[in-house]
Amino acid sequence: MPDDPNAQPTADVAQAELASEGVAAASDRNSPFVPLRQPIFRAVWFASLASNFGGLVQMVGASWMMTSIADSPDMVALVQASTTLPVMLFSLAAGAISDNYDRRRIMLTAQGFMLVVSILLAVSAGLDVMTPWLLLAFTFLIGCGTALNNPAWQSSVGDMVPRRDVPAAVTLNSVAFNIARSVGPAIGGAIVAAAGAVAAFVINAFSYIALITVLARWQPPRVERLLPRETLLIAMSAGVRYVAMSPNIRSVILRSFAFGFGGIVALALLPLIARDLVKGGPLVFGVLLGAFGAGAVVGAFMSARLRRMLTTEALVRATFAAYATSAALMGASTTMWLTMPALAVAGACWVLTLSTFNATVQLSAPRWVVGRALAIYQMAAFGGMASGSWAWGQATLHWGAEQALMISAFALLAGAALGLRYELPPLEALNLDPLSRWREPKVAVDIEPRSGPVIVTIEWLIREEDVVEFLKAMAERRRIRRRDGARHWTLLRDLTDPELWVERYDSPTWVEYVRQAQRVTQADAEISDRVRALHKGPNPPVVHRMIERETATLPRGLPMQHPHPPEPTGHNG
């Protein structure tokens, strides 16, 4: 919320631009290929397709190698867990880094790191020194690179395409991964069967080169940074606070954990499904994984039509239920001809659900925090996948793969039921551009950016008949203030003048106060305008900005004299 009550509402021209954007978005909504009109997105998309292909070939090699060097089924499931666990552990820090530093350089660093680890994995396998725990260590390190890369990559989508095209771009990214998933695992299975896992690891190492080349040549426009970067811990806490104070994103976080926990069962147990239930080898494993990917591609291309037909919540509930049915069918099936269609449906549900979650987060977070919001979403989703991989591995160890799949179906149905309490918002683009009404005030006291704490009070005059409406608006104002970084927000009422209300909050330093004031978005303007309209009288509310000082901090040598009293600027307090 701006502290300047004299600020004018958004200009009609800006509203007209937003309206024209809405018309353009509506006209493009039917085409899933609109983001490919952007040259950089197109180049990165094709390079990512090659990288995804290599990663899936490597995954087939690692999963099948684990079945040959480890006897316990939970070790096989841990291959998936070791890849997803780093995302849960490190994504928030990676998101904070992506919001504060050059995202292109972060992606280059992550891709280079994964290239080095992949080379070491191939060398270790070629020298025949691989052990189960060493294999898990390598897949864990690759997962660390993914954890660093993902927030920067996903938040960069908004830098590559217009905001209205973000849902389509997110879906196309899923298409790229799942096109690779539809053919990569089958080819990977053939490679592993013909040449061994080492060949799969070598192919993965080469697959990073195209993406590294594209990113190295990309020169995104530089955004001038007017404020100093947040420290890592402050940036991480700001991201957590924003998500915690954003009901839409909170719903996504909970639902994504539930889907990751139940949905990972198909991928985590797929080597065992191929070997024990379908009675096949590495080629069958690759074909089954290809069926999952093919279904995901079909689901991605159906997404635009389904989103026009169904609300976001109805779509997600349907995908939870359909995935549960597929898991039950996989548990009951002993033939490829039933398992493959079940996996195809599961793949379609997988991409529909996760792309909807991702787009909802991107459209619910402004640019200054989008990397951290996506990181927290990924922590929830991948945390569910990691814990689910372990849980379904343990269930398989004790009761068998069939029962583990059946139990996961009930877990997915429970995830669908969560929508009764935590409903997802409509998938629409809010205007989260900075409001830009607030101007940094001139101060008469010498202060530095780190000076503080800064206490802000705003005096409102509210008629008795408007009190109820005022309190409702201030409840939402409190959420927005705290979400953007204000501390100790309170609302006070004068005992001698019942029409006088004082809004009070503080910031730890002057620079944090400026940062918090500049985070207000266009979408927040409605609450600010509602509160301003309830203020009584022709004069704007009186704003006081004060810095806290201890009486014992008077510099030595200064005479103890009374300062001149300040001139009155509004209501006496």
RACORDA-V594824 format. One record per pair of residues at least 12 apart in sequence whose C-alpha atoms are under 8 Angstrom apart, sorted by the first residue. I is the first residue (numbers start at 1). J is the second residue. D is the distance in Angstrom with one decimal. If there is no record, write none. Layout:
BEGIN
i=I j=J d=D
i=I j=J d=D
END
This chain:
BEGIN
i=1 j=477 d=7.2
i=1 j=480 d=7.3
i=1 j=481 d=6.7
i=1 j=517 d=6.7
i=1 j=520 d=5.6
i=1 j=524 d=7.0
i=1 j=525 d=7.4
i=1 j=528 d=6.0
i=2 j=437 d=6.6
i=2 j=438 d=5.3
i=2 j=517 d=6.1
i=2 j=520 d=7.1
i=2 j=528 d=7.5
i=3 j=438 d=6.8
i=3 j=458 d=7.7
i=3 j=517 d=7.5
i=3 j=543 d=7.0
i=4 j=437 d=7.7
i=4 j=438 d=6.1
i=4 j=439 d=7.7
i=4 j=543 d=7.6
i=5 j=532 d=7.0
i=5 j=540 d=5.8
i=5 j=541 d=6.3
i=6 j=540 d=6.4
i=7 j=437 d=5.7
i=7 j=438 d=7.2
i=8 j=437 d=7.2
i=9 j=525 d=7.8
i=9 j=529 d=7.6
i=21 j=164 d=7.5
i=22 j=164 d=7.8
i=25 j=164 d=5.7
i=25 j=165 d=7.2
i=29 j=168 d=7.9
i=29 j=304 d=7.1
i=30 j=304 d=6.6
i=30 j=305 d=7.5
i=31 j=304 d=7.9
i=32 j=168 d=5.5
i=32 j=169 d=8.0
i=32 j=171 d=7.8
i=32 j=172 d=7.3
i=32 j=301 d=7.0
i=32 j=304 d=7.1
i=33 j=168 d=7.3
i=33 j=172 d=7.5
i=34 j=165 d=7.1
i=34 j=168 d=7.3
i=35 j=161 d=6.1
i=35 j=165 d=6.3
i=35 j=166 d=8.0
i=35 j=168 d=6.8
i=35 j=169 d=5.6
i=38 j=160 d=7.0
i=38 j=161 d=6.5
i=40 j=160 d=6.6
i=40 j=218 d=7.3
i=41 j=157 d=7.7
i=41 j=160 d=5.8
i=41 j=161 d=7.2
i=43 j=214 d=6.8
i=44 j=211 d=6.6
i=44 j=214 d=6.5
i=44 j=215 d=7.5
i=45 j=173 d=6.9
i=45 j=176 d=6.9
i=46 j=176 d=7.7
i=47 j=210 d=5.4
i=47 j=211 d=4.7
i=47 j=214 d=7.3
i=48 j=176 d=7.1
i=48 j=177 d=7.8
i=48 j=211 d=6.1
i=49 j=176 d=5.1
i=49 j=177 d=6.3
i=49 j=179 d=7.7
i=49 j=180 d=6.5
i=50 j=180 d=7.7
i=50 j=207 d=5.8
i=50 j=208 d=7.8
i=50 j=210 d=7.4
i=51 j=204 d=7.4
i=51 j=207 d=4.7
i=51 j=208 d=5.4
i=51 j=210 d=7.6
i=51 j=211 d=7.0
i=52 j=176 d=7.5
i=52 j=177 d=5.6
i=52 j=180 d=6.0
i=52 j=181 d=7.8
i=52 j=207 d=7.9
i=53 j=177 d=7.6
i=53 j=180 d=4.7
i=53 j=181 d=7.0
i=53 j=184 d=5.3
i=53 j=204 d=7.8
i=53 j=207 d=7.5
i=54 j=184 d=7.6
i=54 j=200 d=7.8
i=54 j=203 d=5.9
i=54 j=204 d=4.0
i=54 j=205 d=7.4
i=54 j=206 d=7.7
i=54 j=207 d=5.2
i=54 j=208 d=7.9
i=55 j=204 d=5.5
i=55 j=207 d=7.7
i=56 j=180 d=7.3
i=56 j=181 d=6.5
i=56 j=184 d=6.0
i=56 j=185 d=6.0
i=56 j=188 d=7.4
i=57 j=184 d=5.8
i=57 j=185 d=5.7
i=57 j=187 d=7.3
i=57 j=188 d=4.5
i=57 j=189 d=7.7
i=57 j=200 d=5.5
i=57 j=201 d=7.5
i=57 j=203 d=7.5
i=57 j=204 d=6.7
i=58 j=188 d=7.5
i=58 j=197 d=7.8
i=58 j=200 d=5.1
i=58 j=201 d=5.1
i=58 j=203 d=7.6
i=58 j=204 d=5.7
i=60 j=185 d=6.2
i=60 j=188 d=6.0
i=60 j=189 d=6.5
i=60 j=192 d=7.8
i=60 j=200 d=7.8
i=60 j=286 d=7.1
i=61 j=188 d=7.1
i=61 j=189 d=7.5
i=61 j=192 d=6.1
i=61 j=196 d=7.6
i=61 j=197 d=4.5
i=61 j=198 d=7.6
i=61 j=200 d=5.7
i=61 j=201 d=7.0
i=62 j=79 d=7.3
i=62 j=135 d=7.3
i=62 j=197 d=6.9
i=63 j=76 d=6.4
i=63 j=79 d=6.3
i=63 j=271 d=7.0
i=64 j=197 d=7.8
i=64 j=271 d=7.0
i=64 j=282 d=6.7
i=65 j=197 d=6.5
i=66 j=79 d=7.8
i=66 j=132 d=6.4
i=66 j=135 d=7.8
i=67 j=271 d=7.9
i=69 j=131 d=7.0
i=69 j=132 d=6.4
i=70 j=132 d=6.3
i=72 j=397 d=7.6
i=73 j=272 d=7.6
i=73 j=393 d=6.3
i=73 j=396 d=7.1
i=73 j=397 d=6.3
i=74 j=390 d=6.9
i=74 j=393 d=4.4
i=74 j=394 d=6.0
i=74 j=396 d=7.6
i=74 j=397 d=6.6
i=75 j=132 d=7.7
i=75 j=393 d=7.8
i=76 j=268 d=7.7
i=76 j=269 d=7.8
i=76 j=271 d=7.7
i=76 j=393 d=7.9
i=77 j=268 d=5.0
i=77 j=269 d=6.3
i=77 j=389 d=5.7
i=77 j=390 d=6.5
i=77 j=392 d=7.8
i=77 j=393 d=5.5
i=78 j=136 d=7.5
i=78 j=268 d=7.9
i=78 j=389 d=6.6
i=78 j=390 d=6.4
i=78 j=393 d=7.7
i=79 j=136 d=6.2
i=79 j=139 d=7.0
i=79 j=268 d=7.9
i=80 j=267 d=7.7
i=80 j=268 d=5.9
i=80 j=386 d=7.1
i=80 j=389 d=6.6
i=81 j=385 d=7.0
i=81 j=386 d=4.4
i=81 j=387 d=7.3
i=81 j=389 d=5.6
i=81 j=390 d=6.8
i=82 j=136 d=6.1
i=82 j=137 d=7.6
i=82 j=139 d=6.0
i=82 j=140 d=4.7
i=82 j=143 d=7.1
i=82 j=386 d=7.4
i=83 j=139 d=5.5
i=83 j=140 d=5.2
i=83 j=141 d=7.9
i=83 j=142 d=6.8
i=83 j=143 d=4.4
i=83 j=144 d=7.8
i=84 j=140 d=7.9
i=84 j=143 d=6.2
i=84 j=382 d=5.4
i=84 j=383 d=7.2
i=84 j=385 d=6.7
i=84 j=386 d=5.5
i=85 j=140 d=7.5
i=85 j=143 d=7.3
i=85 j=382 d=6.7
i=85 j=383 d=6.4
i=85 j=386 d=5.4
i=86 j=140 d=6.7
i=86 j=141 d=8.0
i=86 j=143 d=5.5
i=86 j=144 d=5.1
i=86 j=147 d=6.1
i=87 j=143 d=6.6
i=87 j=144 d=6.7
i=87 j=146 d=7.0
i=87 j=147 d=4.4
i=87 j=378 d=6.8
i=87 j=379 d=5.9
i=87 j=382 d=6.2
i=87 j=383 d=7.5
i=88 j=147 d=7.9
i=88 j=378 d=6.9
i=88 j=379 d=3.9
i=88 j=380 d=6.8
i=88 j=381 d=8.0
i=88 j=382 d=5.6
i=88 j=383 d=4.9
i=89 j=379 d=7.0
i=90 j=144 d=7.4
i=90 j=147 d=6.2
i=90 j=148 d=7.4
i=91 j=147 d=5.2
i=91 j=148 d=6.6
i=91 j=150 d=8.0
i=91 j=151 d=7.1
i=91 j=372 d=8.0
i=91 j=375 d=4.9
i=91 j=376 d=6.8
i=91 j=378 d=7.0
i=91 j=379 d=6.2
i=92 j=236 d=6.4
i=92 j=239 d=8.0
i=92 j=372 d=5.9
i=92 j=375 d=5.1
i=92 j=376 d=5.9
i=92 j=379 d=7.4
i=93 j=232 d=7.1
i=93 j=236 d=6.3
i=93 j=372 d=8.0
i=94 j=147 d=6.8
i=94 j=148 d=5.0
i=94 j=149 d=7.7
i=94 j=151 d=6.5
i=94 j=152 d=7.7
i=94 j=372 d=7.7
i=94 j=375 d=7.2
i=95 j=148 d=7.8
i=95 j=151 d=5.2
i=95 j=152 d=6.9
i=95 j=236 d=7.9
i=95 j=371 d=4.6
i=95 j=372 d=4.1
i=95 j=373 d=7.5
i=95 j=374 d=7.3
i=95 j=375 d=5.2
i=96 j=232 d=6.5
i=96 j=235 d=5.5
i=96 j=236 d=5.6
i=96 j=239 d=7.4
i=96 j=369 d=8.0
i=96 j=371 d=6.7
i=96 j=372 d=5.5
i=97 j=232 d=7.2
i=98 j=151 d=6.5
i=98 j=152 d=5.0
i=98 j=371 d=5.9
i=98 j=372 d=7.8
i=99 j=152 d=7.9
i=99 j=368 d=6.2
i=99 j=369 d=6.3
i=99 j=370 d=7.4
i=99 j=371 d=5.6
i=99 j=372 d=7.1
i=100 j=229 d=6.1
i=100 j=230 d=7.1
i=103 j=152 d=5.1
i=103 j=153 d=7.3
i=103 j=156 d=6.9
i=104 j=152 d=7.5
i=104 j=215 d=6.5
i=104 j=216 d=8.0
i=104 j=218 d=7.9
i=106 j=148 d=7.4
i=106 j=149 d=6.8
i=106 j=152 d=6.7
i=107 j=148 d=7.6
i=107 j=149 d=5.1
i=107 j=152 d=6.4
i=107 j=153 d=6.7
i=107 j=215 d=7.7
i=108 j=212 d=6.1
i=108 j=215 d=6.6
i=108 j=216 d=7.2
i=110 j=145 d=5.0
i=110 j=146 d=7.0
i=110 j=148 d=6.0
i=110 j=149 d=5.4
i=111 j=145 d=6.9
i=111 j=149 d=7.3
i=111 j=208 d=6.7
i=111 j=211 d=7.9
i=111 j=212 d=6.6
i=112 j=208 d=7.9
i=112 j=212 d=7.4
i=113 j=145 d=6.3
i=114 j=141 d=7.6
i=114 j=142 d=5.5
i=114 j=145 d=5.6
i=114 j=146 d=7.9
i=115 j=205 d=5.5
i=115 j=206 d=7.9
i=115 j=208 d=6.3
i=116 j=205 d=7.9
i=117 j=138 d=6.8
i=117 j=141 d=7.0
i=117 j=142 d=6.6
i=118 j=138 d=7.8
i=118 j=142 d=7.5
i=118 j=201 d=6.6
i=118 j=202 d=7.6
i=118 j=204 d=6.9
i=118 j=205 d=5.3
i=119 j=201 d=7.6
i=119 j=202 d=7.0
i=119 j=205 d=5.8
i=121 j=135 d=7.7
i=121 j=138 d=6.3
i=121 j=201 d=6.8
i=122 j=198 d=5.6
i=122 j=199 d=7.8
i=122 j=201 d=5.0
i=122 j=202 d=5.7
i=123 j=198 d=8.0
i=125 j=197 d=7.6
i=125 j=198 d=5.7
i=126 j=198 d=5.8
i=150 j=375 d=7.8
i=151 j=371 d=5.1
i=151 j=372 d=7.2
i=151 j=374 d=6.1
i=151 j=375 d=5.6
i=152 j=371 d=6.4
i=154 j=371 d=7.6
i=154 j=374 d=7.6
i=155 j=362 d=7.7
i=155 j=370 d=6.2
i=155 j=371 d=5.3
i=155 j=374 d=7.5
i=157 j=169 d=7.1
i=157 j=170 d=7.8
i=159 j=220 d=8.0
i=163 j=429 d=7.5
i=164 j=429 d=6.6
i=166 j=359 d=6.9
i=166 j=362 d=7.7
i=166 j=363 d=7.9
i=167 j=355 d=7.8
i=167 j=356 d=7.8
i=167 j=359 d=5.2
i=170 j=355 d=6.1
i=170 j=358 d=7.2
i=170 j=359 d=6.5
i=171 j=300 d=6.0
i=171 j=303 d=7.8
i=171 j=351 d=7.8
i=171 j=355 d=5.8
i=172 j=300 d=7.4
i=174 j=297 d=7.8
i=174 j=300 d=7.0
i=174 j=351 d=6.4
i=174 j=355 d=7.0
i=175 j=296 d=7.3
i=175 j=297 d=5.3
i=175 j=300 d=6.0
i=175 j=301 d=8.0
i=178 j=293 d=4.7
i=178 j=294 d=6.7
i=178 j=296 d=5.7
i=178 j=297 d=5.6
i=179 j=293 d=6.4
i=179 j=294 d=6.7
i=179 j=297 d=6.1
i=180 j=293 d=7.3
i=181 j=289 d=6.9
i=181 j=290 d=5.6
i=181 j=292 d=7.4
i=181 j=293 d=4.4
i=181 j=294 d=7.2
i=182 j=289 d=7.0
i=182 j=290 d=3.8
i=182 j=291 d=6.0
i=182 j=292 d=6.7
i=182 j=293 d=3.9
i=182 j=294 d=4.5
i=182 j=295 d=7.9
i=182 j=297 d=7.8
i=183 j=290 d=5.4
i=183 j=293 d=7.6
i=183 j=294 d=7.9
i=184 j=286 d=7.8
i=184 j=290 d=7.0
i=185 j=285 d=7.7
i=185 j=286 d=4.3
i=185 j=287 d=6.7
i=185 j=289 d=5.9
i=185 j=290 d=5.6
i=186 j=283 d=6.3
i=186 j=284 d=7.7
i=186 j=285 d=7.5
i=186 j=286 d=3.8
i=186 j=287 d=4.6
i=186 j=288 d=7.7
i=186 j=289 d=7.1
i=186 j=290 d=5.8
i=187 j=286 d=6.9
i=188 j=200 d=6.6
i=188 j=286 d=6.4
i=189 j=282 d=5.0
i=189 j=283 d=4.4
i=189 j=284 d=7.4
i=189 j=285 d=6.7
i=189 j=286 d=4.6
i=189 j=287 d=7.6
i=190 j=282 d=7.3
i=190 j=283 d=5.4
i=190 j=286 d=7.6
i=192 j=282 d=7.0
i=193 j=282 d=6.2
i=193 j=283 d=6.7
i=227 j=511 d=7.4
i=227 j=515 d=7.5
i=236 j=372 d=7.3
i=238 j=484 d=7.7
i=238 j=485 d=6.9
i=239 j=369 d=6.3
i=239 j=372 d=5.3
i=239 j=373 d=6.4
i=240 j=372 d=7.8
i=240 j=373 d=7.9
i=240 j=376 d=7.6
i=241 j=482 d=7.9
i=241 j=483 d=5.9
i=241 j=484 d=8.0
i=241 j=485 d=7.8
i=242 j=369 d=7.9
i=242 j=373 d=7.9
i=242 j=483 d=4.7
i=242 j=484 d=6.6
i=243 j=373 d=6.4
i=243 j=483 d=7.9
i=244 j=483 d=7.8
i=245 j=479 d=6.3
i=245 j=480 d=7.6
i=245 j=482 d=7.5
i=245 j=483 d=5.3
i=246 j=483 d=7.4
i=248 j=361 d=8.0
i=248 j=364 d=7.1
i=248 j=424 d=6.6
i=248 j=425 d=6.2
i=249 j=360 d=7.6
i=249 j=361 d=5.9
i=249 j=364 d=6.8
i=249 j=373 d=7.9
i=251 j=422 d=5.4
i=251 j=423 d=6.6
i=251 j=424 d=6.1
i=252 j=357 d=6.0
i=252 j=360 d=7.6
i=252 j=361 d=7.3
i=252 j=377 d=7.3
i=252 j=424 d=6.7
i=253 j=376 d=7.5
i=253 j=377 d=5.4
i=253 j=380 d=5.8
i=253 j=381 d=7.4
i=254 j=380 d=7.2
i=255 j=415 d=6.7
i=255 j=418 d=7.2
i=255 j=419 d=7.9
i=255 j=422 d=7.9
i=256 j=354 d=7.5
i=256 j=357 d=7.0
i=256 j=377 d=7.3
i=256 j=380 d=6.2
i=256 j=381 d=4.9
i=256 j=384 d=7.6
i=257 j=380 d=4.8
i=257 j=381 d=4.6
i=257 j=382 d=7.4
i=257 j=383 d=6.7
i=257 j=384 d=4.5
i=257 j=385 d=7.6
i=258 j=381 d=7.8
i=258 j=384 d=6.4
i=258 j=411 d=7.8
i=258 j=412 d=7.2
i=258 j=415 d=5.4
i=259 j=320 d=7.3
i=259 j=381 d=7.2
i=259 j=384 d=7.2
i=259 j=412 d=6.6
i=259 j=415 d=6.5
i=260 j=380 d=8.0
i=260 j=381 d=5.1
i=260 j=382 d=6.4
i=260 j=383 d=7.4
i=260 j=384 d=4.5
i=260 j=385 d=4.5
i=260 j=388 d=7.1
i=261 j=381 d=7.8
i=261 j=383 d=7.7
i=261 j=384 d=4.0
i=261 j=385 d=4.9
i=261 j=386 d=7.5
i=261 j=387 d=6.4
i=261 j=388 d=4.3
i=261 j=389 d=7.5
i=262 j=384 d=7.8
i=262 j=385 d=7.7
i=262 j=388 d=6.4
i=262 j=408 d=5.3
i=262 j=409 d=7.2
i=262 j=411 d=5.7
i=262 j=412 d=5.3
i=263 j=323 d=7.2
i=263 j=350 d=7.4
i=263 j=385 d=7.5
i=263 j=408 d=7.6
i=263 j=412 d=7.2
i=264 j=385 d=5.4
i=264 j=388 d=6.3
i=264 j=389 d=6.4
i=265 j=327 d=7.9
i=265 j=388 d=6.9
i=265 j=389 d=6.5
i=265 j=392 d=6.3
i=265 j=405 d=6.8
i=265 j=408 d=6.9
i=266 j=327 d=7.0
i=266 j=343 d=7.6
i=266 j=346 d=8.0
i=266 j=405 d=7.8
i=267 j=289 d=7.8
i=268 j=389 d=5.6
i=268 j=392 d=7.7
i=268 j=393 d=7.7
i=269 j=392 d=7.6
i=269 j=393 d=7.4
i=269 j=401 d=7.3
i=270 j=285 d=7.0
i=270 j=288 d=7.8
i=270 j=289 d=7.5
i=271 j=285 d=6.0
i=272 j=401 d=7.3
i=273 j=330 d=8.0
i=273 j=401 d=7.2
i=274 j=288 d=7.4
i=277 j=333 d=7.2
i=277 j=334 d=5.2
i=277 j=335 d=7.7
i=278 j=333 d=7.7
i=278 j=334 d=5.0
i=278 j=335 d=5.4
i=278 j=336 d=6.2
i=279 j=334 d=8.0
i=288 j=336 d=7.8
i=288 j=339 d=7.7
i=288 j=340 d=5.9
i=288 j=343 d=7.2
i=289 j=343 d=7.8
i=291 j=340 d=5.7
i=291 j=341 d=7.3
i=291 j=343 d=6.0
i=291 j=344 d=5.1
i=291 j=347 d=7.8
i=292 j=340 d=7.6
i=292 j=343 d=4.8
i=292 j=344 d=4.5
i=292 j=345 d=7.4
i=292 j=346 d=6.6
i=292 j=347 d=4.5
i=292 j=348 d=7.7
i=293 j=344 d=7.1
i=293 j=347 d=5.9
i=294 j=344 d=6.3
i=294 j=347 d=7.3
i=295 j=343 d=7.3
i=295 j=344 d=3.9
i=295 j=345 d=5.8
i=295 j=346 d=7.2
i=295 j=347 d=4.8
i=295 j=348 d=4.7
i=296 j=344 d=6.9
i=296 j=345 d=7.8
i=296 j=346 d=7.8
i=296 j=347 d=4.2
i=296 j=348 d=4.0
i=296 j=349 d=7.2
i=296 j=350 d=6.7
i=296 j=351 d=5.5
i=296 j=352 d=7.8
i=297 j=347 d=8.0
i=297 j=348 d=6.9
i=297 j=351 d=7.9
i=298 j=348 d=6.4
i=299 j=347 d=7.5
i=299 j=348 d=4.1
i=299 j=349 d=6.8
i=299 j=351 d=6.5
i=299 j=352 d=6.1
i=300 j=348 d=7.0
i=300 j=351 d=6.3
i=300 j=352 d=6.3
i=303 j=352 d=6.3
i=311 j=426 d=6.6
i=312 j=356 d=7.6
i=312 j=424 d=6.4
i=312 j=425 d=6.8
i=312 j=426 d=5.6
i=312 j=427 d=6.3
i=313 j=419 d=6.9
i=313 j=423 d=6.1
i=313 j=424 d=5.2
i=313 j=425 d=7.3
i=313 j=426 d=7.7
i=315 j=353 d=8.0
i=316 j=352 d=7.9
i=316 j=353 d=5.9
i=316 j=356 d=8.0
i=316 j=416 d=7.4
i=317 j=416 d=4.9
i=317 j=417 d=7.7
i=317 j=419 d=7.2
i=318 j=416 d=7.8
i=319 j=349 d=4.9
i=319 j=350 d=7.7
i=319 j=352 d=7.3
i=319 j=353 d=6.6
i=320 j=349 d=7.3
i=320 j=412 d=5.7
i=320 j=413 d=6.4
i=320 j=415 d=6.9
i=320 j=416 d=5.5
i=321 j=412 d=6.8
i=321 j=413 d=5.8
i=321 j=416 d=6.7
i=322 j=345 d=7.3
i=322 j=346 d=7.3
i=322 j=349 d=7.1
i=323 j=345 d=7.0
i=323 j=346 d=5.0
i=323 j=349 d=6.1
i=323 j=350 d=7.8
i=323 j=409 d=7.5
i=323 j=412 d=7.3
i=324 j=408 d=7.2
i=324 j=409 d=4.1
i=324 j=410 d=6.9
i=324 j=411 d=8.0
i=324 j=412 d=5.5
i=324 j=413 d=6.4
i=325 j=409 d=6.6
i=326 j=342 d=4.7
i=326 j=343 d=6.7
i=326 j=345 d=6.6
i=326 j=346 d=6.0
i=327 j=342 d=7.3
i=327 j=346 d=7.6
i=327 j=405 d=5.5
i=327 j=406 d=6.6
i=327 j=408 d=7.1
i=327 j=409 d=5.7
i=328 j=405 d=6.0
i=328 j=406 d=5.1
i=328 j=409 d=6.0
i=329 j=342 d=6.4
i=330 j=342 d=6.4
i=330 j=343 d=7.6
i=330 j=402 d=7.7
i=330 j=405 d=7.1
i=331 j=401 d=6.9
i=331 j=402 d=4.2
i=331 j=403 d=6.9
i=331 j=404 d=7.8
i=331 j=405 d=5.2
i=331 j=406 d=6.2
i=332 j=402 d=6.6
i=356 j=427 d=7.8
i=358 j=374 d=7.2
i=358 j=377 d=7.7
i=359 j=427 d=7.5
i=360 j=425 d=7.8
i=360 j=427 d=5.9
i=360 j=428 d=7.9
i=361 j=373 d=6.8
i=361 j=374 d=6.5
i=361 j=377 d=7.6
i=362 j=374 d=7.1
i=363 j=427 d=7.7
i=363 j=428 d=7.0
i=363 j=429 d=5.3
i=363 j=430 d=6.4
i=364 j=429 d=7.7
i=364 j=430 d=6.9
i=364 j=432 d=7.9
i=365 j=432 d=7.1
i=366 j=432 d=5.1
i=366 j=433 d=6.7
i=366 j=521 d=7.6
i=367 j=432 d=7.8
i=367 j=433 d=7.8
i=368 j=519 d=7.8
i=392 j=404 d=5.8
i=392 j=405 d=7.9
i=392 j=408 d=7.8
i=430 j=523 d=6.5
i=431 j=521 d=7.3
i=431 j=522 d=5.7
i=431 j=523 d=5.5
i=432 j=521 d=5.0
i=432 j=522 d=5.7
i=432 j=523 d=5.8
i=433 j=521 d=5.4
i=433 j=522 d=5.8
i=434 j=518 d=6.9
i=434 j=519 d=6.3
i=434 j=520 d=5.9
i=434 j=521 d=4.4
i=434 j=522 d=6.0
i=435 j=518 d=7.7
i=435 j=519 d=7.9
i=435 j=520 d=5.7
i=435 j=521 d=4.6
i=435 j=522 d=4.6
i=435 j=524 d=7.9
i=435 j=525 d=7.2
i=436 j=518 d=7.1
i=436 j=520 d=7.9
i=436 j=521 d=8.0
i=438 j=517 d=6.9
i=438 j=518 d=6.9
i=440 j=514 d=7.0
i=447 j=510 d=8.0
i=448 j=510 d=7.3
i=449 j=509 d=6.7
i=449 j=510 d=5.2
i=449 j=511 d=4.8
i=450 j=509 d=5.1
i=450 j=510 d=6.0
i=450 j=511 d=6.4
i=451 j=509 d=5.2
i=451 j=510 d=5.7
i=451 j=547 d=7.9
i=452 j=507 d=7.4
i=452 j=508 d=5.6
i=452 j=509 d=4.1
i=452 j=510 d=5.9
i=452 j=547 d=5.8
i=452 j=548 d=6.4
i=453 j=506 d=6.7
i=453 j=507 d=5.7
i=453 j=508 d=4.4
i=453 j=509 d=5.1
i=453 j=510 d=7.3
i=453 j=547 d=5.8
i=453 j=548 d=5.6
i=454 j=506 d=5.4
i=454 j=507 d=5.2
i=454 j=508 d=6.3
i=454 j=509 d=6.0
i=454 j=510 d=6.1
i=454 j=513 d=7.1
i=454 j=545 d=6.9
i=454 j=546 d=5.7
i=454 j=547 d=4.5
i=454 j=548 d=6.4
i=455 j=504 d=7.3
i=455 j=505 d=6.0
i=455 j=506 d=4.3
i=455 j=507 d=6.6
i=455 j=545 d=5.9
i=455 j=546 d=5.1
i=455 j=547 d=6.0
i=455 j=548 d=7.1
i=456 j=504 d=5.7
i=456 j=505 d=5.6
i=456 j=506 d=5.9
i=456 j=543 d=7.2
i=456 j=544 d=5.7
i=456 j=545 d=4.6
i=456 j=546 d=6.3
i=457 j=502 d=6.4
i=457 j=503 d=5.5
i=457 j=504 d=4.5
i=457 j=505 d=6.8
i=457 j=543 d=5.8
i=457 j=544 d=5.2
i=457 j=545 d=6.6
i=458 j=502 d=5.5
i=458 j=503 d=5.1
i=458 j=504 d=6.6
i=458 j=541 d=6.4
i=458 j=542 d=5.6
i=458 j=543 d=4.5
i=458 j=544 d=6.4
i=459 j=500 d=6.7
i=459 j=501 d=5.8
i=459 j=502 d=4.6
i=459 j=503 d=6.5
i=459 j=541 d=5.3
i=459 j=542 d=5.1
i=459 j=543 d=6.5
i=459 j=571 d=7.5
i=460 j=499 d=7.9
i=460 j=500 d=5.8
i=460 j=501 d=5.0
i=460 j=502 d=6.1
i=460 j=503 d=7.7
i=460 j=535 d=5.9
i=460 j=536 d=7.7
i=460 j=541 d=5.4
i=460 j=542 d=7.4
i=461 j=499 d=5.2
i=461 j=500 d=4.8
i=461 j=501 d=6.3
i=461 j=535 d=5.3
i=461 j=536 d=5.1
i=461 j=537 d=7.6
i=461 j=541 d=7.4
i=462 j=499 d=5.0
i=462 j=500 d=6.6
i=462 j=501 d=7.2
i=462 j=534 d=6.4
i=462 j=535 d=5.5
i=462 j=536 d=5.6
i=463 j=499 d=5.9
i=463 j=534 d=7.9
i=463 j=535 d=8.0
i=463 j=536 d=6.7
i=464 j=499 d=6.9
i=466 j=534 d=6.8
i=470 j=531 d=6.5
i=470 j=534 d=6.8
i=473 j=527 d=6.3
i=473 j=530 d=6.9
i=473 j=531 d=6.3
i=474 j=531 d=7.3
i=476 j=527 d=7.2
i=477 j=527 d=6.6
i=477 j=528 d=7.5
i=480 j=524 d=7.7
i=481 j=516 d=7.9
i=484 j=516 d=5.3
i=484 j=517 d=7.8
i=484 j=519 d=6.2
i=484 j=520 d=7.4
i=485 j=507 d=7.4
i=485 j=512 d=7.7
i=485 j=513 d=8.0
i=485 j=516 d=5.4
i=486 j=505 d=6.2
i=486 j=506 d=5.9
i=486 j=507 d=5.6
i=486 j=513 d=7.5
i=486 j=516 d=6.7
i=487 j=505 d=5.7
i=487 j=506 d=5.2
i=487 j=507 d=5.9
i=488 j=504 d=7.8
i=488 j=505 d=5.3
i=488 j=506 d=6.3
i=489 j=503 d=7.5
i=489 j=504 d=5.7
i=489 j=505 d=4.3
i=489 j=506 d=7.2
i=490 j=503 d=6.1
i=490 j=504 d=5.3
i=490 j=505 d=6.4
i=491 j=503 d=4.7
i=491 j=504 d=6.2
i=492 j=504 d=7.7
i=542 j=569 d=7.5
i=542 j=570 d=5.8
i=542 j=571 d=7.2
END
